[in-house]
Amino acid sequence: MFLRLAEQHRQFVQDLVMNLQALATVLEQRGYLASCYTCGGQMNSASFMVSLAENHLIRFLVSDYGITWTEMRDDRELMKLEGAEAISQLQELGNLVKFRVQPSECRPVVTAKPSINVSSTEELVG
């Protein structure tokens, strides 16, 4: 049973890597700075990156050890997701392709609520 699950996981990672490569190619064709690098010919890991706007970067890493999505703006990490949540965020990037959004029209992908600093809020109100 565990050998079967291990093989299914390897196939899943390979499928994900192939989809990331295709997504990077299409995003590049649409004017985004995008890349997808793999190690070796087995396609068991990849590093995918896309620049959505100036200083707004998405990094997606996949390997046998895990899957992570990191969104950064101005070299600061805005959001980091792992596993299924990270994969779900790829749909947002897919929508850029599907709805033919140009880089200049792109909005941040961040879905998490921003944190509010109470002291700065009091300064605004007071």
TORFI-308683 format. One record per residue: x, y, z of N, C-alpha, C in turn. Coordinates in nm, 2 decimals, always signed. Example, Ala and Ser with C-alpha at 12.3 -4.5 7.8 and 13.67 -1.06 7.14 Angstrom:
2
<nX: +1.32 nY: -0.57 nZ: +0.78 caX: +1.23 caY: -0.45 caZ: +0.78 cX: +1.32 cY: -0.33 cZ: +0.78>
<nX: +1.28 nY: -0.22 nZ: +0.71 caX: +1.37 caY: -0.11 caZ: +0.71 cX: +1.29 cY: +0.00 cZ: +0.79>
***
This chain:
126
<nX: +0.08 nY: -0.12 nZ: +0.00 caX: +0.00 caY: +0.00 caZ: +0.00 cX: +0.09 cY: +0.13 cZ: +0.00>
<nX: +0.19 nY: +0.13 nZ: +0.08 caX: +0.27 caY: +0.25 caZ: +0.09 cX: +0.36 cY: +0.27 cZ: -0.03>
<nX: +0.40 nY: +0.17 nZ: -0.09 caX: +0.47 caY: +0.18 caZ: -0.22 cX: +0.39 cY: +0.24 cZ: -0.33>
<nX: +0.26 nY: +0.20 nZ: -0.33 caX: +0.16 caY: +0.26 caZ: -0.43 cX: +0.14 cY: +0.41 cZ: -0.40>
<nX: +0.13 nY: +0.45 nZ: -0.27 caX: +0.11 caY: +0.59 caZ: -0.24 cX: +0.23 cY: +0.67 cZ: -0.27>
<nX: +0.35 nY: +0.61 nZ: -0.25 caX: +0.48 caY: +0.68 caZ: -0.28 cX: +0.48 cY: +0.71 cZ: -0.43>
<nX: +0.45 nY: +0.61 nZ: -0.51 caX: +0.45 caY: +0.62 caZ: -0.66 cX: +0.34 cY: +0.73 cZ: -0.70>
<nX: +0.23 nY: +0.73 nZ: -0.64 caX: +0.12 caY: +0.83 caZ: -0.68 cX: +0.17 cY: +0.97 cZ: -0.64>
<nX: +0.24 nY: +0.98 nZ: -0.53 caX: +0.30 caY: +1.11 caZ: -0.49 cX: +0.40 cY: +1.16 cZ: -0.60>
<nX: +0.49 nY: +1.07 nZ: -0.64 caX: +0.59 caY: +1.10 caZ: -0.74 cX: +0.52 cY: +1.15 cZ: -0.87>
<nX: +0.42 nY: +1.08 nZ: -0.91 caX: +0.34 caY: +1.11 caZ: -1.03 cX: +0.27 cY: +1.25 cZ: -1.02>
<nX: +0.22 nY: +1.27 nZ: -0.90 caX: +0.16 caY: +1.40 caZ: -0.87 cX: +0.26 cY: +1.52 cZ: -0.88>
<nX: +0.37 nY: +1.50 nZ: -0.82 caX: +0.48 caY: +1.60 caZ: -0.83 cX: +0.52 cY: +1.63 cZ: -0.97>
<nX: +0.54 nY: +1.52 nZ: -1.05 caX: +0.57 caY: +1.53 caZ: -1.19 cX: +0.47 cY: +1.61 cZ: -1.27>
<nX: +0.34 nY: +1.58 nZ: -1.25 caX: +0.23 caY: +1.65 caZ: -1.31 cX: +0.23 cY: +1.80 cZ: -1.28>
<nX: +0.25 nY: +1.82 nZ: -1.15 caX: +0.26 caY: +1.96 caZ: -1.10 cX: +0.37 cY: +2.04 cZ: -1.17>
<nX: +0.49 nY: +1.98 nZ: -1.18 caX: +0.61 caY: +2.04 caZ: -1.24 cX: +0.57 cY: +2.07 cZ: -1.39>
<nX: +0.51 nY: +1.97 nZ: -1.46 caX: +0.48 caY: +2.00 caZ: -1.60 cX: +0.38 cY: +2.11 cZ: -1.61>
<nX: +0.28 nY: +2.12 nZ: -1.52 caX: +0.19 caY: +2.23 caZ: -1.53 cX: +0.25 cY: +2.37 cZ: -1.50>
<nX: +0.35 nY: +2.37 nZ: -1.40 caX: +0.42 caY: +2.49 caZ: -1.37 cX: +0.50 cY: +2.54 cZ: -1.49>
<nX: +0.57 nY: +2.44 nZ: -1.56 caX: +0.64 caY: +2.48 caZ: -1.68 cX: +0.55 cY: +2.54 cZ: -1.79>
<nX: +0.44 nY: +2.48 nZ: -1.81 caX: +0.34 caY: +2.53 caZ: -1.91 cX: +0.29 cY: +2.67 cZ: -1.86>
<nX: +0.26 nY: +2.69 nZ: -1.74 caX: +0.21 caY: +2.82 caZ: -1.69 cX: +0.32 cY: +2.93 cZ: -1.71>
<nX: +0.44 nY: +2.89 nZ: -1.68 caX: +0.55 caY: +2.99 caZ: -1.69 cX: +0.56 cY: +3.03 cZ: -1.84>
<nX: +0.55 nY: +2.94 nZ: -1.93 caX: +0.56 caY: +2.97 caZ: -2.07 cX: +0.45 cY: +3.06 cZ: -2.12>
<nX: +0.33 nY: +3.03 nZ: -2.08 caX: +0.22 caY: +3.11 caZ: -2.12 cX: +0.22 cY: +3.25 cZ: -2.06>
<nX: +0.26 nY: +3.26 nZ: -1.93 caX: +0.28 caY: +3.39 caZ: -1.86 cX: +0.38 cY: +3.47 cZ: -1.93>
<nX: +0.49 nY: +3.41 nZ: -1.97 caX: +0.59 caY: +3.48 caZ: -2.05 cX: +0.54 cY: +3.54 cZ: -2.18>
<nX: +0.46 nY: +3.46 nZ: -2.25 caX: +0.40 caY: +3.50 caZ: -2.37 cX: +0.30 cY: +3.61 cZ: -2.35>
<nX: +0.25 nY: +3.63 nZ: -2.24 caX: +0.15 caY: +3.74 caZ: -2.21 cX: +0.22 cY: +3.86 cZ: -2.15>
<nX: +0.36 nY: +3.86 nZ: -2.14 caX: +0.43 caY: +3.98 caZ: -2.10 cX: +0.48 cY: +3.98 cZ: -1.96>
<nX: +0.46 nY: +3.87 nZ: -1.88 caX: +0.51 caY: +3.86 caZ: -1.75 cX: +0.65 cY: +3.81 cZ: -1.75>
<nX: +0.73 nY: +3.85 nZ: -1.65 caX: +0.86 caY: +3.79 caZ: -1.62 cX: +0.83 cY: +3.66 cZ: -1.54>
<nX: +0.85 nY: +3.55 nZ: -1.61 caX: +0.82 caY: +3.42 caZ: -1.54 cX: +0.92 cY: +3.32 cZ: -1.58>
<nX: +0.95 nY: +3.22 nZ: -1.48 caX: +1.04 caY: +3.11 caZ: -1.51 cX: +1.01 cY: +2.99 cZ: -1.43>
<nX: +1.05 nY: +2.88 nZ: -1.48 caX: +1.03 caY: +2.75 caZ: -1.41 cX: +1.15 cY: +2.67 cZ: -1.43>
<nX: +1.23 nY: +2.64 nZ: -1.32 caX: +1.35 caY: +2.56 caZ: -1.33 cX: +1.33 cY: +2.43 cZ: -1.26>
<nX: +1.38 nY: +2.32 nZ: -1.33 caX: +1.38 caY: +2.19 caZ: -1.27 cX: +1.52 cY: +2.14 cZ: -1.25>
<nX: +1.54 nY: +2.04 nZ: -1.16 caX: +1.66 caY: +1.98 caZ: -1.14 cX: +1.66 cY: +1.84 cZ: -1.20>
<nX: +1.75 nY: +1.81 nZ: -1.30 caX: +1.75 caY: +1.68 caZ: -1.36 cX: +1.64 cY: +1.65 cZ: -1.45>
<nX: +1.64 nY: +1.53 nZ: -1.51 caX: +1.54 caY: +1.50 caZ: -1.60 cX: +1.42 cY: +1.42 cZ: -1.54>
<nX: +1.42 nY: +1.40 nZ: -1.41 caX: +1.31 caY: +1.32 caZ: -1.35 cX: +1.19 cY: +1.41 cZ: -1.32>
<nX: +1.21 nY: +1.54 nZ: -1.32 caX: +1.10 caY: +1.63 caZ: -1.29 cX: +1.04 cY: +1.61 cZ: -1.15>
<nX: +1.12 nY: +1.59 nZ: -1.05 caX: +1.07 caY: +1.56 caZ: -0.92 cX: +1.08 cY: +1.69 cZ: -0.83>
<nX: +1.12 nY: +1.80 nZ: -0.89 caX: +1.12 caY: +1.93 caZ: -0.82 cX: +1.13 cY: +2.04 cZ: -0.92>
<nX: +1.08 nY: +2.16 nZ: -0.87 caX: +1.08 caY: +2.28 caZ: -0.96 cX: +1.07 cY: +2.40 cZ: -0.87>
<nX: +1.13 nY: +2.51 nZ: -0.93 caX: +1.12 caY: +2.64 caZ: -0.87 cX: +1.05 cY: +2.73 cZ: -0.98>
<nX: +0.94 nY: +2.78 nZ: -0.94 caX: +0.86 caY: +2.86 caZ: -1.03 cX: +0.85 cY: +3.00 cZ: -0.98>
<nX: +0.88 nY: +3.10 nZ: -1.06 caX: +0.87 caY: +3.24 caZ: -1.02 cX: +0.80 cY: +3.33 cZ: -1.12>
<nX: +0.72 nY: +3.43 nZ: -1.08 caX: +0.66 caY: +3.52 caZ: -1.17 cX: +0.66 cY: +3.66 cZ: -1.10>
<nX: +0.69 nY: +3.76 nZ: -1.18 caX: +0.68 caY: +3.90 caZ: -1.13 cX: +0.55 cY: +3.95 cZ: -1.18>
<nX: +0.46 nY: +3.99 nZ: -1.09 caX: +0.33 caY: +4.04 caZ: -1.12 cX: +0.33 cY: +4.19 cZ: -1.15>
<nX: +0.42 nY: +4.26 nZ: -1.08 caX: +0.44 caY: +4.40 caZ: -1.10 cX: +0.57 cY: +4.43 cZ: -1.04>
<nX: +0.61 nY: +4.56 nZ: -1.05 caX: +0.74 caY: +4.60 caZ: -1.00 cX: +0.74 cY: +4.57 cZ: -0.85>
<nX: +0.85 nY: +4.49 nZ: -0.81 caX: +0.87 caY: +4.45 caZ: -0.67 cX: +0.76 cY: +4.37 cZ: -0.61>
<nX: +0.68 nY: +4.29 nZ: -0.70 caX: +0.58 caY: +4.20 caZ: -0.65 cX: +0.61 cY: +4.07 cZ: -0.71>
<nX: +0.65 nY: +3.97 nZ: -0.63 caX: +0.70 caY: +3.84 caZ: -0.68 cX: +0.63 cY: +3.73 cZ: -0.62>
<nX: +0.60 nY: +3.63 nZ: -0.70 caX: +0.54 caY: +3.50 caZ: -0.65 cX: +0.65 cY: +3.39 cZ: -0.67>
<nX: +0.67 nY: +3.31 nZ: -0.57 caX: +0.76 caY: +3.20 caZ: -0.58 cX: +0.69 cY: +3.07 cZ: -0.53>
<nX: +0.69 nY: +2.97 nZ: -0.62 caX: +0.63 caY: +2.84 caZ: -0.59 cX: +0.73 cY: +2.74 cZ: -0.60>
<nX: +0.76 nY: +2.66 nZ: -0.49 caX: +0.86 caY: +2.56 caZ: -0.49 cX: +0.78 cY: +2.42 cZ: -0.47>
<nX: +0.82 nY: +2.32 nZ: -0.55 caX: +0.77 caY: +2.19 caZ: -0.53 cX: +0.88 cY: +2.09 cZ: -0.54>
<nX: +0.87 nY: +1.99 nZ: -0.45 caX: +0.97 caY: +1.88 caZ: -0.44 cX: +0.90 cY: +1.76 cZ: -0.37>
<nX: +0.97 nY: +1.66 nZ: -0.36 caX: +0.93 caY: +1.54 caZ: -0.28 cX: +0.91 cY: +1.58 cZ: -0.14>
<nX: +0.97 nY: +1.68 nZ: -0.09 caX: +0.97 caY: +1.72 caZ: +0.05 cX: +0.86 cY: +1.81 cZ: +0.09>
<nX: +0.80 nY: +1.88 nZ: -0.01 caX: +0.69 caY: +1.97 caZ: +0.02 cX: +0.66 cY: +2.07 cZ: -0.10>
<nX: +0.56 nY: +2.15 nZ: -0.07 caX: +0.51 caY: +2.25 caZ: -0.17 cX: +0.49 cY: +2.38 cZ: -0.09>
<nX: +0.55 nY: +2.49 nZ: -0.14 caX: +0.53 caY: +2.62 caZ: -0.08 cX: +0.50 cY: +2.73 cZ: -0.18>
<nX: +0.42 nY: +2.82 nZ: -0.14 caX: +0.39 caY: +2.94 caZ: -0.22 cX: +0.43 cY: +3.06 cZ: -0.13>
<nX: +0.51 nY: +3.15 nZ: -0.19 caX: +0.55 caY: +3.26 caZ: -0.12 cX: +0.52 cY: +3.39 cZ: -0.20>
<nX: +0.46 nY: +3.48 nZ: -0.15 caX: +0.43 caY: +3.61 caZ: -0.22 cX: +0.51 cY: +3.72 cZ: -0.15>
<nX: +0.58 nY: +3.80 nZ: -0.23 caX: +0.67 caY: +3.90 caZ: -0.17 cX: +0.64 cY: +4.03 cZ: -0.24>
<nX: +0.65 nY: +4.14 nZ: -0.17 caX: +0.64 caY: +4.27 caZ: -0.22 cX: +0.75 cY: +4.36 cZ: -0.15>
<nX: +0.83 nY: +4.43 nZ: -0.24 caX: +0.94 caY: +4.51 caZ: -0.18 cX: +1.04 cY: +4.42 cZ: -0.10>
<nX: +1.06 nY: +4.30 nZ: -0.14 caX: +1.15 caY: +4.21 caZ: -0.07 cX: +1.10 cY: +4.17 cZ: +0.07>
<nX: +0.98 nY: +4.19 nZ: +0.10 caX: +0.92 caY: +4.14 caZ: +0.22 cX: +0.81 cY: +4.04 cZ: +0.20>
<nX: +0.82 nY: +3.93 nZ: +0.28 caX: +0.72 caY: +3.82 caZ: +0.26 cX: +0.58 cY: +3.87 cZ: +0.31>
<nX: +0.49 nY: +3.86 nZ: +0.22 caX: +0.35 caY: +3.89 caZ: +0.25 cX: +0.27 cY: +3.77 cZ: +0.29>
<nX: +0.29 nY: +3.66 nZ: +0.23 caX: +0.22 caY: +3.54 caZ: +0.26 cX: +0.30 cY: +3.42 cZ: +0.22>
<nX: +0.29 nY: +3.32 nZ: +0.30 caX: +0.35 caY: +3.19 caZ: +0.27 cX: +0.25 cY: +3.08 cZ: +0.30>
<nX: +0.23 nY: +2.99 nZ: +0.20 caX: +0.14 caY: +2.88 caZ: +0.22 cX: +0.21 cY: +2.75 cZ: +0.18>
<nX: +0.15 nY: +2.64 nZ: +0.23 caX: +0.21 caY: +2.51 caZ: +0.21 cX: +0.10 cY: +2.42 cZ: +0.17>
<nX: +0.14 nY: +2.31 nZ: +0.10 caX: +0.05 caY: +2.20 caZ: +0.06 cX: -0.06 cY: +2.24 cZ: -0.03>
<nX: -0.18 nY: +2.19 nZ: +0.01 caX: -0.30 caY: +2.22 caZ: -0.08 cX: -0.33 cY: +2.36 cZ: -0.09>
<nX: -0.31 nY: +2.44 nZ: +0.02 caX: -0.34 caY: +2.59 caZ: +0.01 cX: -0.25 cY: +2.65 cZ: -0.09>
<nX: -0.12 nY: +2.61 nZ: -0.10 caX: -0.03 caY: +2.66 caZ: -0.19 cX: -0.07 cY: +2.63 cZ: -0.34>
<nX: -0.12 nY: +2.51 nZ: -0.36 caX: -0.16 caY: +2.47 caZ: -0.49 cX: -0.28 cY: +2.54 cZ: -0.53>
<nX: -0.37 nY: +2.57 nZ: -0.44 caX: -0.50 caY: +2.64 caZ: -0.47 cX: -0.46 cY: +2.78 cZ: -0.52>
<nX: -0.36 nY: +2.85 nZ: -0.47 caX: -0.32 caY: +2.98 caZ: -0.51 cX: -0.28 cY: +2.98 cZ: -0.66>
<nX: -0.24 nY: +2.87 nZ: -0.71 caX: -0.20 caY: +2.86 caZ: -0.86 cX: -0.32 cY: +2.89 cZ: -0.95>
<nX: -0.44 nY: +2.87 nZ: -0.89 caX: -0.56 caY: +2.90 caZ: -0.97 cX: -0.57 cY: +3.05 cZ: -1.00>
<nX: -0.53 nY: +3.13 nZ: -0.90 caX: -0.52 caY: +3.28 caZ: -0.93 cX: -0.43 cY: +3.31 cZ: -1.04>
<nX: -0.32 nY: +3.25 nZ: -1.05 caX: -0.23 caY: +3.27 caZ: -1.16 cX: -0.29 cY: +3.22 cZ: -1.29>
<nX: -0.35 nY: +3.11 nZ: -1.28 caX: -0.42 caY: +3.06 caZ: -1.40 cX: -0.53 cY: +3.15 cZ: -1.45>
<nX: -0.59 nY: +3.22 nZ: -1.36 caX: -0.69 caY: +3.32 caZ: -1.40 cX: -0.63 cY: +3.44 cZ: -1.48>
<nX: -0.51 nY: +3.47 nZ: -1.45 caX: -0.44 caY: +3.58 caZ: -1.52 cX: -0.43 cY: +3.53 cZ: -1.67>
<nX: -0.40 nY: +3.41 nZ: -1.69 caX: -0.39 caY: +3.36 caZ: -1.83 cX: -0.53 cY: +3.34 cZ: -1.89>
<nX: -0.62 nY: +3.28 nZ: -1.81 caX: -0.76 caY: +3.26 caZ: -1.86 cX: -0.83 cY: +3.39 cZ: -1.90>
<nX: -0.82 nY: +3.49 nZ: -1.82 caX: -0.89 caY: +3.61 caZ: -1.85 cX: -0.80 cY: +3.72 cZ: -1.92>
<nX: -0.68 nY: +3.67 nZ: -1.96 caX: -0.59 caY: +3.76 caZ: -2.04 cX: -0.56 cY: +3.89 cZ: -1.97>
<nX: -0.53 nY: +3.89 nZ: -1.84 caX: -0.50 caY: +4.01 caZ: -1.77 cX: -0.35 cY: +4.05 cZ: -1.81>
<nX: -0.33 nY: +4.17 nZ: -1.84 caX: -0.20 caY: +4.22 caZ: -1.88 cX: -0.12 cY: +4.26 cZ: -1.75>
<nX: +0.01 nY: +4.25 nZ: -1.75 caX: +0.09 caY: +4.28 caZ: -1.63 cX: +0.05 cY: +4.42 cZ: -1.57>
<nX: +0.03 nY: +4.52 nZ: -1.66 caX: +0.00 caY: +4.65 caZ: -1.61 cX: -0.14 cY: +4.66 cZ: -1.54>
<nX: -0.23 nY: +4.56 nZ: -1.56 caX: -0.36 caY: +4.56 caZ: -1.50 cX: -0.36 cY: +4.47 cZ: -1.38>
<nX: -0.26 nY: +4.40 nZ: -1.35 caX: -0.25 caY: +4.30 caZ: -1.24 cX: -0.27 cY: +4.36 cZ: -1.10>
<nX: -0.35 nY: +4.30 nZ: -1.02 caX: -0.37 caY: +4.33 caZ: -0.88 cX: -0.30 cY: +4.23 cZ: -0.80>
<nX: -0.26 nY: +4.26 nZ: -0.67 caX: -0.20 caY: +4.16 caZ: -0.59 cX: -0.29 cY: +4.04 cZ: -0.57>
<nX: -0.22 nY: +3.93 nZ: -0.56 caX: -0.29 caY: +3.80 caZ: -0.54 cX: -0.33 cY: +3.78 cZ: -0.39>
<nX: -0.27 nY: +3.85 nZ: -0.30 caX: -0.29 caY: +3.83 caZ: -0.16 cX: -0.43 cY: +3.82 cZ: -0.12>
<nX: -0.47 nY: +3.71 nZ: -0.05 caX: -0.60 caY: +3.69 caZ: -0.01 cX: -0.62 cY: +3.70 cZ: +0.14>
<nX: -0.50 nY: +3.70 nZ: +0.21 caX: -0.51 caY: +3.72 caZ: +0.35 cX: -0.54 cY: +3.86 cZ: +0.39>
<nX: -0.61 nY: +3.88 nZ: +0.51 caX: -0.64 caY: +4.01 caZ: +0.55 cX: -0.52 cY: +4.08 cZ: +0.61>
<nX: -0.50 nY: +4.21 nZ: +0.57 caX: -0.38 caY: +4.27 caZ: +0.62 cX: -0.39 cY: +4.30 cZ: +0.77>
<nX: -0.28 nY: +4.30 nZ: +0.84 caX: -0.28 caY: +4.32 caZ: +0.98 cX: -0.28 cY: +4.47 cZ: +1.01>
<nX: -0.35 nY: +4.52 nZ: +1.11 caX: -0.36 caY: +4.66 caZ: +1.14 cX: -0.29 cY: +4.69 cZ: +1.27>
<nX: -0.20 nY: +4.78 nZ: +1.27 caX: -0.12 caY: +4.82 caZ: +1.38 cX: -0.21 cY: +4.92 cZ: +1.46>
<nX: -0.25 nY: +4.88 nZ: +1.59 caX: -0.34 caY: +4.96 caZ: +1.67 cX: -0.28 cY: +5.10 cZ: +1.69>
<nX: -0.15 nY: +5.11 nZ: +1.72 caX: -0.10 caY: +5.24 caZ: +1.75 cX: -0.11 cY: +5.34 cZ: +1.63>
<nX: -0.08 nY: +5.28 nZ: +1.51 caX: -0.09 caY: +5.37 caZ: +1.39 cX: -0.24 cY: +5.40 cZ: +1.36>
<nX: -0.33 nY: +5.32 nZ: +1.39 caX: -0.47 caY: +5.34 caZ: +1.37 cX: -0.52 cY: +5.45 cZ: +1.47>
<nX: -0.47 nY: +5.45 nZ: +1.59 caX: -0.50 caY: +5.56 caZ: +1.69 cX: -0.45 cY: +5.69 cZ: +1.64>
<nX: -0.33 nY: +5.69 nZ: +1.58 caX: -0.28 caY: +5.82 caZ: +1.52 cX: -0.37 cY: +5.87 cZ: +1.41>
<nX: -0.42 nY: +5.79 nZ: +1.33 caX: -0.51 caY: +5.83 caZ: +1.23 cX: -0.64 cY: +5.89 cZ: +1.28>
<nX: -0.70 nY: +5.82 nZ: +1.38 caX: -0.82 caY: +5.87 caZ: +1.44 cX: -0.81 cY: +5.99 cZ: +1.53>
<nX: -0.70 nY: +5.98 nZ: +1.62 caX: -0.69 caY: +6.08 caZ: +1.72 cX: -0.62 cY: +6.20 cZ: +1.67>
***
